């Protein structure tokens, strides 16, 4: 029987990071019953993924720590070659390519160890998840791995290791959460601990400046640098601070790009709706779920493509979830998808999925090493959640 993976735990942990939302008491009560009672249904129905109270999700996180680590899986491999020419011919001018079959291709693997070019072995911290590689960035075939376990950044390429940035570990409680690389290859590292701030390093790893976070942030978890070279820090709440201007704003939960505003709205247990405002026009795209809607996170919008992460959750008292990256057109037709290989992960990472330019990357903190995959959407893609549900219900 497959145990809940860290990616599934991450999904449910993320629910507690929305204290701005009122808890759905009906959902809380139902999920509590499912956690303590065996399922008597002959077929799965659905658990609504509404945002619950911080206290209840903290309770869930503690329960999940009793589960065993997931077994090592096998990366997805192609059963036949991809016709790249056909994919190019059928790709919009600014769209990402959709191949005949999905692929999760290993680009980089870095082992755990004590060497300067190795990832620090994850350590348990009291009352929480493992210290692991919390985030990563990919730019021009250079990989930046934020190693919170050993308090460092490893910079490497598939051809070989480049250098290591040793981060400040002079105070207890340091917690490095995110990393970003700007157009000039400067490196930004977010410390989300009590000493909240962003450290800026040169392309060669020299510390240039430390920018403190002044906003009353509960848990800053993301840093980006915009086209004006302004450092923006996002909290788990809809709160953002511009570290260059000091401006603090309540952010929208919508995705915004080039005048396009996209808002994801949950309709019911099986349907999410993507509302798009573009050039004065409004459009609603219905996205159905096979099981329970676990949410949609938009990664990018192109002229005729919407790229998003979609989470399916099983309706059993055993937590099971599956994660895909979907590509649809603006009429809602599925062009392709790729399943995230979260079964490979043994440790939790705050940022495990990134889209940079036309490529989608996935970080897996495994039992022995950290692996970076490139996820390639395909017209043919796997769905394994129902198999897991059937296996569980037939035990």
C-alpha positions as CSV (number, residue, x, y, z in Angstrom):
1,X,0.0,0.0,0.0
2,X,1.4,3.4,-1.0
3,X,1.8,5.8,2.0
4,X,1.1,9.5,1.7
5,X,4.0,11.3,0.1
6,X,5.7,14.5,1.2
7,X,4.1,16.3,-1.8
8,X,0.7,15.3,-0.5
9,X,1.6,16.5,3.0
10,X,2.9,19.7,1.4
11,X,-0.5,20.2,-0.3
12,X,-2.4,19.9,3.0
13,X,0.2,22.0,4.8
14,X,-0.4,24.8,2.3
15,X,-4.1,24.9,3.2
16,X,-3.2,26.1,6.7
17,X,-1.3,29.0,5.1
18,X,-4.4,31.0,4.3
19,X,-5.5,32.5,7.6
20,X,-7.2,35.3,5.7
21,X,-9.9,32.8,4.7
22,X,-12.8,31.8,7.0
23,X,-12.7,28.1,7.8
24,X,-15.3,25.9,6.2
25,X,-16.8,24.2,9.3
26,X,-18.7,21.6,7.3
27,X,-15.4,20.6,5.6
28,X,-13.6,20.5,9.0
29,X,-16.2,18.3,10.6
30,X,-16.3,15.9,7.6
31,X,-12.6,15.6,7.3
32,X,-12.3,15.0,11.0
33,X,-14.7,12.1,10.7
34,X,-12.8,10.7,7.7
35,X,-9.5,10.8,9.5
36,X,-10.8,8.6,12.4
37,X,-13.4,6.4,10.7
38,X,-12.8,3.8,7.9
39,X,-14.6,4.5,4.6
40,X,-17.7,2.4,4.0
41,X,-18.4,3.7,0.6
42,X,-18.1,1.4,-2.4
43,X,-16.8,4.1,-4.6
44,X,-15.0,7.3,-3.8
45,X,-17.0,10.6,-3.7
46,X,-15.4,13.9,-2.9
47,X,-13.9,16.0,-0.1
48,X,-14.1,19.7,-0.8
49,X,-10.7,21.4,-0.5
50,X,-11.8,24.5,1.4
51,X,-9.3,26.4,3.5
52,X,-9.6,25.5,7.1
53,X,-8.4,27.1,10.3
54,X,-4.7,27.4,11.1
55,X,-5.2,25.4,14.2
56,X,-6.9,22.5,12.5
57,X,-4.4,22.2,9.7
58,X,-1.6,22.3,12.3
59,X,-3.4,19.3,13.9
60,X,-3.4,17.5,10.5
61,X,0.3,18.2,10.0
62,X,1.1,16.5,13.3
63,X,-1.0,13.5,12.3
64,X,0.8,13.1,9.0
65,X,4.2,12.9,10.7
66,X,3.2,9.5,12.0
67,X,3.1,8.1,8.4
68,X,6.2,6.3,7.1
69,X,8.3,7.8,4.3
70,X,7.1,6.9,0.8
71,X,9.0,4.1,-1.0
72,X,11.4,5.0,-3.8
73,X,9.7,5.1,-7.1
74,X,10.8,4.8,-10.7
75,X,11.0,8.0,-12.8
76,X,8.8,8.2,-15.8
77,X,10.4,7.0,-19.0
78,X,9.4,7.2,-22.6
79,X,8.0,4.0,-24.2
80,X,8.5,5.5,-27.6
81,X,10.4,8.4,-29.1
82,X,9.0,11.9,-29.2
83,X,8.3,13.5,-32.6
84,X,9.8,16.9,-31.9
85,X,9.1,18.1,-35.4
86,X,5.4,17.4,-35.0
87,X,5.3,19.1,-31.6
88,X,6.9,22.3,-33.1
89,X,4.5,22.4,-36.0
90,X,1.5,22.3,-33.7
91,X,2.8,24.8,-31.1
92,X,1.5,28.4,-31.0
93,X,4.1,31.1,-31.6
94,X,4.5,31.9,-27.9
95,X,3.3,28.5,-26.5
96,X,5.2,25.6,-25.0
97,X,5.5,22.5,-27.0
98,X,3.2,19.6,-26.4
99,X,4.7,16.2,-27.4
100,X,2.9,13.0,-28.1
101,X,3.7,11.5,-24.7
102,X,4.6,13.1,-21.4
103,X,8.1,12.8,-19.9
104,X,9.8,13.5,-16.6
105,X,13.4,13.8,-17.7
106,X,16.2,13.8,-15.1
107,X,18.5,16.8,-15.6
108,X,20.6,16.8,-12.5
109,X,21.2,14.7,-9.4
110,X,23.2,15.9,-6.4
111,X,23.8,13.4,-3.5
112,X,23.6,14.1,0.2
113,X,26.9,14.4,2.0
114,X,29.3,16.7,3.8
115,X,31.2,17.9,0.8
116,X,31.0,21.5,-0.5
117,X,29.4,20.2,-3.7
118,X,26.9,17.9,-1.9
119,X,23.5,18.6,-0.3
120,X,23.4,18.5,3.5
121,X,21.6,15.5,4.9
122,X,18.1,16.6,6.0
123,X,17.6,16.8,9.7
124,X,14.5,16.6,11.8
125,X,13.5,19.8,13.6
126,X,11.4,19.7,16.7
127,X,7.7,19.7,15.9
128,X,8.1,20.2,12.2
129,X,9.1,18.8,8.9
130,X,12.6,17.9,7.7
131,X,15.2,20.5,6.8
132,X,15.9,19.9,3.1
133,X,16.4,21.7,-0.2
134,X,13.7,24.3,0.2
135,X,13.8,25.8,-3.2
136,X,15.7,26.0,-6.5
137,X,16.1,28.1,-9.6
138,X,17.2,27.3,-13.2
139,X,18.7,29.8,-15.6
140,X,20.7,29.2,-18.7
141,X,21.3,25.6,-17.8
142,X,22.7,26.6,-14.4
143,X,21.0,25.1,-11.3
144,X,20.8,27.0,-8.0
145,X,19.9,24.7,-5.1
146,X,18.9,26.3,-1.8
147,X,20.2,23.9,0.8
148,X,18.5,24.8,4.1
149,X,20.0,21.7,5.8
150,X,23.6,22.8,5.4
151,X,22.7,26.6,5.1
152,X,24.2,27.0,1.7
153,X,23.5,27.5,-2.0
154,X,25.0,25.1,-4.5
155,X,25.5,26.4,-8.0
156,X,26.1,23.7,-10.6
157,X,25.4,22.6,-14.2
158,X,24.7,19.1,-15.6
159,X,28.3,19.1,-16.8
160,X,29.8,19.9,-13.4
161,X,29.9,21.8,-10.1
162,X,30.6,25.5,-10.1
163,X,30.7,26.9,-6.6
164,X,29.0,27.1,-3.2
165,X,27.7,30.1,-1.3
166,X,27.9,29.6,2.5
167,X,24.9,31.3,4.1
168,X,24.9,33.0,7.5
169,X,24.3,30.5,10.3
170,X,25.6,32.6,13.1
171,X,22.2,32.7,14.8
172,X,19.8,29.9,15.9
173,X,16.6,29.7,14.0
174,X,17.8,30.6,10.5
175,X,15.4,29.2,7.9
176,X,16.1,29.8,4.3
177,X,13.0,29.4,2.2
178,X,13.4,30.7,-1.4
179,X,15.9,31.6,-4.0
180,X,15.7,33.8,-7.2
181,X,18.1,34.8,-9.9
182,X,17.7,38.0,-11.8
183,X,18.5,38.9,-15.4
184,X,22.0,39.9,-14.4
185,X,22.6,36.6,-12.6
186,X,22.5,38.1,-9.2
187,X,21.3,35.6,-6.6
188,X,18.7,36.4,-3.9
189,X,18.1,34.2,-0.9
190,X,15.1,34.6,1.5
191,X,15.5,34.0,5.2
192,X,12.0,33.5,6.6
193,X,13.0,33.1,10.2
194,X,12.8,35.6,13.1
195,X,15.7,37.4,11.3
196,X,13.5,38.0,8.2
197,X,15.4,39.4,5.2
198,X,16.8,38.9,1.7
199,X,20.5,38.5,1.0
200,X,21.7,39.6,-2.5
201,X,24.8,37.9,-3.9
202,X,26.8,38.6,-7.0
203,X,26.9,36.1,-9.9
204,X,30.1,34.8,-8.4
205,X,28.6,34.3,-4.9
206,X,29.9,37.5,-3.1
207,X,27.5,39.0,-0.6
208,X,26.5,42.4,-1.8
209,X,23.7,43.5,0.6
210,X,21.1,42.3,3.1
211,X,17.6,43.8,2.8
212,X,15.5,43.5,6.0
213,X,11.8,42.7,5.8
214,X,9.8,45.4,7.6
215,X,6.3,44.2,7.0
216,X,4.6,42.3,9.8
217,X,4.8,39.0,7.9
218,X,3.7,35.8,9.5
219,X,5.7,33.5,7.2
220,X,7.4,35.0,4.1
221,X,7.8,32.2,1.6
222,X,8.7,33.6,-1.8
223,X,11.0,36.2,-3.3
224,X,11.0,37.6,-6.8
225,X,12.7,40.5,-8.6
226,X,10.6,42.4,-11.1
227,X,11.6,44.1,-14.4
228,X,12.5,47.3,-12.4
229,X,15.0,45.3,-10.2
230,X,12.7,45.7,-7.2
231,X,12.8,42.9,-4.6
232,X,9.3,41.6,-3.8
233,X,8.7,39.3,-0.9
234,X,5.4,37.4,-0.5
235,X,3.9,36.1,2.7
236,X,1.7,33.0,3.0
237,X,-1.1,35.5,3.6
238,X,-2.0,37.8,0.6
239,X,0.7,40.3,1.7
240,X,3.7,41.6,-0.3
241,X,6.5,44.0,0.6
242,X,8.6,45.9,-1.9
243,X,12.0,45.9,-0.2
244,X,13.3,48.8,-2.4
245,X,10.4,51.2,-1.8
246,X,9.1,49.9,1.5
247,X,5.6,49.7,0.0
248,X,3.4,47.0,1.7
249,X,0.3,45.9,-0.2
250,X,-2.5,43.4,0.1
251,X,-2.0,41.2,-2.9
252,X,-4.6,39.7,-5.1
253,X,-4.9,35.9,-5.4
254,X,-5.3,36.3,-9.1
255,X,-2.6,35.6,-11.7
256,X,-1.7,38.8,-13.7
257,X,0.4,39.1,-16.8
258,X,0.5,41.6,-19.7
259,X,-2.9,43.0,-18.9
260,X,-4.5,39.5,-18.4
261,X,-6.1,38.8,-15.0
262,X,-7.0,35.2,-14.2
263,X,-8.8,34.2,-11.1
264,X,-9.5,30.6,-10.0
265,X,-12.8,30.1,-8.3
266,X,-14.0,26.8,-6.7
267,X,-17.6,26.0,-7.9
268,X,-18.1,22.7,-6.1
269,X,-16.3,19.5,-5.1
270,X,-15.6,18.5,-8.7
271,X,-15.2,21.8,-10.6
272,X,-12.9,24.8,-10.6
273,X,-13.6,27.8,-12.9
274,X,-10.8,30.0,-14.3
275,X,-12.2,33.5,-14.9
276,X,-10.1,35.5,-17.4
277,X,-10.2,39.2,-18.0
278,X,-8.4,40.3,-21.2
279,X,-8.7,43.4,-23.2
280,X,-12.1,44.2,-21.6
281,X,-13.5,40.8,-22.3
282,X,-14.4,38.2,-19.7
283,X,-14.2,34.5,-20.2
284,X,-15.0,31.5,-17.9
285,X,-13.2,28.2,-18.4
286,X,-14.6,25.2,-16.5
287,X,-12.0,22.7,-15.3
288,X,-13.5,19.3,-14.1
289,X,-11.9,17.0,-11.6
290,X,-12.1,13.2,-11.6
291,X,-12.0,13.1,-7.8
292,X,-12.0,16.0,-5.3
293,X,-10.7,19.4,-6.4
294,X,-7.5,20.0,-4.6
295,X,-7.0,23.4,-6.3
296,X,-5.4,25.0,-9.3
297,X,-2.3,27.1,-9.4
298,X,-1.7,29.0,-12.7
299,X,1.9,29.0,-13.8
300,X,1.6,31.0,-17.1
301,X,-0.8,32.3,-19.7
302,X,0.2,32.5,-23.4
303,X,-1.8,33.7,-26.5
304,X,-3.7,30.4,-26.6
305,X,-2.4,28.4,-23.7
306,X,-3.1,28.3,-20.0
307,X,-0.5,26.3,-18.0
308,X,-1.4,25.3,-14.5
309,X,-0.8,22.8,-11.7
310,X,-3.8,20.7,-10.9
311,X,-4.2,18.7,-7.7
312,X,-6.6,15.8,-7.4
313,X,-7.5,14.4,-3.9
314,X,-9.1,11.1,-3.1
315,X,-12.2,10.8,-0.9
316,X,-11.1,8.3,1.6
317,X,-10.0,8.7,5.2
318,X,-6.5,7.9,3.9
319,X,-4.8,11.0,2.4
320,X,-4.0,10.4,-1.2
321,X,-3.4,13.1,-3.9
322,X,-2.0,13.4,-7.4
323,X,-0.4,16.4,-9.1
324,X,-0.3,17.3,-12.8
325,X,0.8,20.2,-14.9
326,X,-1.9,20.8,-17.5
327,X,-1.8,22.8,-20.7
328,X,-5.2,23.9,-22.1
329,X,-6.4,26.3,-24.7
330,X,-8.6,29.2,-23.9
331,X,-11.7,27.2,-24.8
332,X,-10.8,24.8,-22.1
333,X,-9.6,21.9,-24.3
334,X,-6.8,19.9,-22.8
335,X,-3.7,20.1,-25.1
336,X,-1.5,18.0,-22.9
337,X,-0.3,17.3,-19.4
338,X,2.4,15.7,-17.3
339,X,2.3,14.0,-14.0
340,X,4.6,15.3,-11.3
341,X,6.8,12.5,-10.0
342,X,6.2,13.3,-6.4
343,X,6.5,9.6,-5.4
344,X,10.3,10.2,-5.7
345,X,10.3,12.7,-2.8
346,X,11.2,11.6,0.7
347,X,11.5,15.1,2.2
348,X,9.4,18.3,2.1
349,X,10.4,21.3,-0.1
350,X,8.6,24.6,0.0
351,X,9.1,25.2,-3.7
352,X,9.2,22.0,-5.7
353,X,7.8,23.2,-9.1
354,X,9.0,26.1,-11.2
355,X,8.3,27.3,-14.7
356,X,11.1,29.3,-16.3
357,X,10.6,30.6,-19.8
358,X,9.2,27.6,-21.8
359,X,10.4,24.9,-19.5
360,X,8.8,23.3,-16.4
361,X,11.1,22.0,-13.6
362,X,10.4,19.8,-10.7
363,X,12.6,19.3,-7.6
364,X,12.5,15.9,-5.8
365,X,14.3,15.7,-2.4
366,X,14.7,11.9,-2.4
367,X,16.1,9.5,0.3
368,X,19.7,9.6,-1.0
369,X,19.9,12.6,-3.3
370,X,18.2,15.6,-4.8
371,X,17.0,15.3,-8.4
372,X,15.8,18.0,-10.8
373,X,13.4,16.9,-13.5
374,X,12.3,18.7,-16.6
375,X,8.5,18.0,-17.0
376,X,7.4,17.7,-20.7
377,X,3.7,17.8,-21.3
378,X,2.3,15.2,-23.7
379,X,-1.0,14.4,-25.3
380,X,-0.8,11.0,-23.5
381,X,-0.2,11.2,-19.8
382,X,-0.6,9.0,-16.7
383,X,-3.4,9.1,-14.1
384,X,-2.7,6.7,-11.2
385,X,-4.8,8.1,-8.4
386,X,-7.8,5.8,-9.1
387,X,-5.5,2.7,-9.0
388,X,-4.3,3.8,-5.6
389,X,-7.8,4.3,-4.4
390,X,-8.9,0.8,-5.7
391,X,-5.9,-0.8,-4.0
392,X,-6.7,0.9,-0.7
393,X,-10.4,0.0,-0.9
394,X,-9.7,-3.6,-1.8
395,X,-7.4,-4.3,1.1
